Amino acid sequence: MFENLLCEVKNRIAYVTLNRPTVRNALNAKTIGELKIAFEQIKKDEDARVVILTGSGDKAFAAGADINELAVQSPAAGREFALAGQAVFDAIEQLGKPVIAAVNGYALGGGCELAMACTFRIASENAVFGQPEVKLGITPGYGGSQRLPRLVGKGRAMQMLLTGDMISAEEAARIGLVNHVVPQPELIAVAEAIAVKIMANAPLAVKFCLEAVNRGMDMGQSEGQFLEATLFGLLCATEDMKEGTRAFLEKRPAGFKGR
């Protein structure tokens, strides 16, 4: 049903692949719209516990926005273009399920912003990251100026944003933009292994961890800790909490049911 995406759910993992390899998986308006639909479906799909987002081919995760569309934006249309993309990326960040970005090549501009909207990032050795918008006379429009400093700190983010320079996967790992760098042939397997570890845990606890971190990042520490205590209290009433503690005491694997 998608023109620019490949989507499937297998073994409780949802795979979303940007599929425009001839233009290095550039993000045009249609692709953004399809991402919106795909993640809406995944949010409702109880069989999908973790998402792996990647790009087709071996050269690019997503090499940025489609410049052909970008070049003709008017001020009003440009603002709406940015707001629409931000809404989709916010929905990915707030999905309530972990989204692992498996970055298999260039992640530039909107592609870097898409990766940053994911829960965390794993990169292949040939991956390259950057926010080169200033070289085109614009700023990031899909949340890059906000997520990047939160991930790597203000100073490092400013240098990337103001120079437009690209950085290697190794440098991205050093500054905290990505969690792991692996050989490209192992990228999806490593992402799957992490997904399996996540899925072995209590689904509601995973969901509430995501909520505590995502919402807490926009709060002061005392408000964030109040949210944490509230979510902790809610989990104390779940069947999974009773099963998890009982399994620990009985020295056996827990059988979580998401209730």
C-alpha positions as CSV (number, residue, x, y, z in Angstrom):
1,M,0.0,0.0,0.0
2,F,3.1,2.3,0.2
3,E,5.0,3.8,-2.7
4,N,8.1,4.9,-0.7
5,L,8.2,2.5,2.3
6,L,8.5,-1.2,2.9
7,C,6.6,-2.3,6.1
8,E,6.2,-5.7,7.7
9,V,5.7,-7.1,11.2
10,K,7.7,-10.3,12.0
11,N,8.3,-12.0,15.3
12,R,6.7,-8.9,17.0
13,I,9.2,-6.5,15.4
14,A,7.8,-4.0,13.0
15,Y,10.3,-3.2,10.2
16,V,9.9,0.2,8.4
17,T,12.3,0.7,5.5
18,L,12.6,4.0,3.6
19,N,12.5,2.8,0.0
20,R,13.7,5.5,-2.5
21,P,17.3,4.2,-3.1
22,T,17.7,6.1,-6.4
23,V,17.6,9.4,-4.5
24,R,19.3,8.0,-1.3
25,N,15.9,7.7,0.4
26,A,15.3,11.5,0.4
27,L,12.3,12.5,2.4
28,N,9.7,14.1,0.1
29,A,6.1,15.0,1.2
30,K,4.7,11.7,0.1
31,T,7.3,9.7,2.2
32,I,6.5,11.9,5.2
33,G,2.8,11.2,4.7
34,E,3.5,7.5,4.4
35,L,5.5,7.5,7.6
36,K,2.6,9.1,9.4
37,I,0.2,6.3,8.2
38,A,2.7,3.5,8.9
39,F,3.4,4.6,12.5
40,E,-0.3,5.1,13.1
41,Q,-0.9,1.5,12.1
42,I,2.1,0.2,14.2
43,K,0.8,2.1,17.3
44,K,-2.5,0.2,17.0
45,D,-0.9,-3.1,16.2
46,E,-0.7,-5.1,19.5
47,D,1.6,-7.7,17.8
48,A,4.2,-5.0,17.1
49,R,6.3,-4.5,20.2
50,V,9.5,-2.8,18.8
51,V,10.2,-0.9,15.6
52,I,13.3,-1.0,13.5
53,L,13.5,1.9,11.1
54,T,16.2,1.8,8.3
55,G,16.8,2.7,4.7
56,S,17.0,0.5,1.6
57,G,20.3,-0.1,-0.1
58,D,23.7,0.2,1.5
59,K,24.4,3.9,1.0
60,A,21.8,5.9,2.8
61,F,19.4,5.9,5.7
62,A,17.9,9.1,4.4
63,A,20.1,11.8,2.7
64,G,17.8,14.7,3.7
65,A,14.7,16.4,2.3
66,D,13.9,16.3,-1.4
67,I,15.6,19.5,-2.7
68,N,13.2,19.6,-5.7
69,E,10.3,20.2,-3.3
70,L,12.3,22.4,-0.9
71,A,13.5,24.8,-3.6
72,V,10.0,26.0,-4.4
73,Q,8.6,26.6,-0.9
74,S,7.0,30.0,-0.2
75,P,7.3,31.3,3.4
76,A,3.8,30.2,4.4
77,A,4.2,26.8,2.6
78,G,7.6,26.3,4.1
79,R,6.3,26.8,7.6
80,E,3.5,24.3,7.0
81,F,6.0,21.9,5.4
82,A,8.1,22.0,8.6
83,L,5.2,21.7,11.0
84,A,3.8,18.7,9.1
85,G,7.2,16.9,9.3
86,Q,7.6,17.9,13.0
87,A,4.2,16.4,13.8
88,V,5.1,13.0,12.2
89,F,8.5,12.9,13.9
90,D,6.9,13.8,17.2
91,A,4.5,10.9,16.7
92,I,7.4,8.6,16.2
93,E,9.2,9.8,19.3
94,Q,6.0,9.5,21.3
95,L,4.8,6.2,19.8
96,G,4.8,4.4,23.2
97,K,6.9,1.6,21.6
98,P,10.7,1.7,21.2
99,V,11.9,2.7,17.7
100,I,15.4,1.7,16.9
101,A,17.0,3.7,14.0
102,A,19.3,1.3,12.1
103,V,21.4,4.0,10.3
104,N,22.9,2.3,7.2
105,G,24.6,5.2,5.5
106,Y,24.0,8.9,5.0
107,A,21.7,10.5,7.6
108,L,21.7,14.1,6.6
109,G,19.3,17.0,7.2
110,G,15.8,15.5,7.6
111,G,17.4,12.0,7.7
112,C,19.4,12.9,10.7
113,E,16.3,14.5,12.3
114,L,14.3,11.3,11.6
115,A,17.0,9.2,13.3
116,M,17.0,11.6,16.3
117,A,13.3,11.2,16.7
118,C,13.8,7.5,17.3
119,T,14.3,6.0,20.7
120,F,18.0,5.4,20.0
121,R,20.3,4.9,17.1
122,I,22.6,2.1,15.9
123,A,24.9,3.0,13.0
124,S,26.9,1.0,10.4
125,E,30.6,1.8,10.0
126,N,29.9,3.7,6.8
127,A,27.1,5.9,8.3
128,V,27.5,9.7,8.1
129,F,25.5,12.3,10.1
130,G,25.0,16.0,9.6
131,Q,22.7,19.0,9.5
132,P,23.9,20.8,6.4
133,E,20.8,23.1,6.1
134,V,22.9,26.3,6.5
135,K,24.6,25.5,3.3
136,L,21.2,25.8,1.6
137,G,20.3,29.0,3.3
138,I,17.9,27.5,5.8
139,T,17.8,26.0,9.2
140,P,16.7,22.5,10.2
141,G,12.9,22.2,10.0
142,Y,12.0,18.8,11.4
143,G,13.2,19.4,15.0
144,G,17.0,19.2,14.5
145,S,17.8,22.4,16.3
146,Q,15.9,21.1,19.3
147,R,16.8,17.4,19.5
148,L,20.4,17.7,18.6
149,P,21.5,19.8,21.6
150,R,19.4,17.6,23.9
151,L,21.4,14.6,22.6
152,V,24.9,15.9,22.3
153,G,25.0,19.1,24.2
154,K,24.7,22.7,23.1
155,G,28.3,23.3,22.1
156,R,28.6,20.2,19.9
157,A,25.2,20.8,18.4
158,M,26.0,24.4,17.6
159,Q,29.2,23.4,15.8
160,M,27.3,20.9,13.6
161,L,24.4,23.2,12.9
162,L,26.5,26.3,12.1
163,T,29.2,24.7,10.0
164,G,26.9,22.2,8.3
165,D,29.8,19.7,8.6
166,M,29.2,15.9,8.4
167,I,30.5,13.6,11.0
168,S,31.4,9.9,10.9
169,A,29.7,7.1,12.7
170,E,32.6,6.8,15.1
171,E,32.4,10.6,15.9
172,A,28.6,10.3,16.3
173,A,29.1,7.5,18.9
174,R,31.8,9.5,20.7
175,I,29.5,12.5,21.2
176,G,26.5,10.4,22.1
177,L,24.4,10.7,19.0
178,V,24.5,7.0,18.4
179,N,24.7,4.1,20.8
180,H,26.6,1.5,18.8
181,V,28.7,1.4,15.6
182,V,28.8,-2.0,13.9
183,P,29.8,-3.5,10.5
184,Q,27.1,-2.9,8.0
185,P,26.3,-6.6,7.4
186,E,25.6,-6.9,11.1
187,L,23.4,-3.8,11.5
188,I,19.9,-5.3,11.4
189,A,21.0,-8.4,13.4
190,V,22.3,-6.2,16.2
191,A,19.1,-4.1,16.1
192,E,17.1,-7.3,16.3
193,A,19.1,-8.6,19.2
194,I,18.4,-5.4,21.2
195,A,14.8,-5.6,20.2
196,V,14.6,-9.2,21.6
197,K,16.1,-8.0,24.9
198,I,13.5,-5.2,25.1
199,M,10.6,-7.6,24.3
200,A,11.6,-9.9,27.1
201,N,10.7,-7.2,29.6
202,A,7.2,-6.2,30.8
203,P,5.4,-4.2,28.0
204,L,3.8,-1.7,30.3
205,A,7.0,-1.0,32.1
206,V,8.8,-0.4,28.8
207,K,6.0,1.9,27.7
208,F,6.1,3.9,31.0
209,C,9.9,4.2,30.9
210,L,9.5,5.8,27.4
211,E,6.9,8.2,28.8
212,A,8.9,9.1,31.9
213,V,12.0,10.0,29.9
214,N,10.3,11.7,26.9
215,R,8.0,13.8,29.1
216,G,10.5,14.3,31.9
217,M,13.0,15.8,29.5
218,D,10.7,18.8,29.1
219,M,10.2,19.2,32.9
220,G,12.2,20.3,35.8
221,Q,13.7,17.5,37.8
222,S,11.2,17.7,40.7
223,E,8.2,17.5,38.2
224,G,9.9,14.7,36.3
225,Q,10.4,12.7,39.5
226,F,6.7,13.3,40.4
227,L,5.8,11.8,37.0
228,E,8.2,8.9,37.7
229,A,6.6,8.2,41.1
230,T,3.1,8.3,39.6
231,L,4.0,5.8,36.8
232,F,5.8,3.6,39.3
233,G,2.6,3.5,41.4
234,L,0.4,2.6,38.5
235,L,2.7,-0.3,37.6
236,C,2.5,-1.6,41.1
237,A,-1.2,-2.5,40.3
238,T,-0.4,-4.5,37.2
239,E,-0.4,-8.3,36.8
240,D,3.1,-8.0,35.2
241,M,4.5,-6.4,38.3
242,K,3.2,-9.3,40.4
243,E,4.5,-11.8,37.9
244,G,7.9,-10.2,37.6
245,T,8.5,-10.0,41.3
246,R,7.2,-13.5,41.8
247,A,9.4,-14.9,39.0
248,F,12.4,-13.2,40.5
249,L,11.8,-14.7,43.9
250,E,11.1,-18.2,42.4
251,K,14.3,-17.9,40.2
252,R,12.4,-18.4,36.9
253,P,11.8,-16.4,33.7
254,A,8.8,-14.1,34.0
255,G,5.9,-14.6,31.7
256,F,4.7,-11.0,31.0
257,K,1.3,-10.4,29.4
258,G,1.1,-6.6,29.2
259,R,-1.6,-6.3,31.9
